[in-house]
Amino acid sequence: MTDPETVNVRYLVDDVGASTDFYTRHFGFIAGIASPAFAEVTLGNLRLLLSGPQSSAGKPMNDGERPAPGGWNRIHLVVDDIEAEISRLATEGVRFRNEVVTGPGGAQVLVIDPSGNLVELFQPAR
């Protein structure tokens, strides 16, 4: 069993190297295990598993359907200043899925990784 304080999330990705670069360069994740088929990056107690098409997680299911990146599930990163983060990331060429959405709990925006997976930046209401 892994450390119970570590949260493990698996993202299916098209290109392991591009995804590793994306998370380390734009969000400060630290690269760990890496191969052409699979890599891990960590940020605090979040261990993000990046599984490419050649990884065991990318293999077809019994019915022939192949796992693919994308969808609406996402990791959620809390930020202090969402507008500053948007400005920084836009300058770095990062793509966004939407404009900032504000609700009673705070403000959020969705970032798109190189494989179409989402990262939610969230600034809690003050």
Secondary structure as GFF3:
##gff-version 3
##sequence-region A 1 126
A	DSSP	beta_strand	7	12	.	.	.	ID=ss1
A	DSSP	alpha_helix	16	27	.	.	.	ID=ss2
A	DSSP	beta_strand	30	34	.	.	.	ID=ss3
A	DSSP	beta_strand	38	43	.	.	.	ID=ss4
A	DSSP	beta_strand	46	51	.	.	.	ID=ss5
A	DSSP	three_ten_helix	56	58	.	.	.	ID=ss6
A	DSSP	beta_strand	74	78	.	.	.	ID=ss7
A	DSSP	alpha_helix	82	91	.	.	.	ID=ss8
A	DSSP	beta_strand	95	96	.	.	.	ID=ss9
A	DSSP	beta_strand	101	103	.	.	.	ID=ss10
A	DSSP	beta_strand	106	112	.	.	.	ID=ss11
A	DSSP	beta_strand	118	124	.	.	.	ID=ss12
###
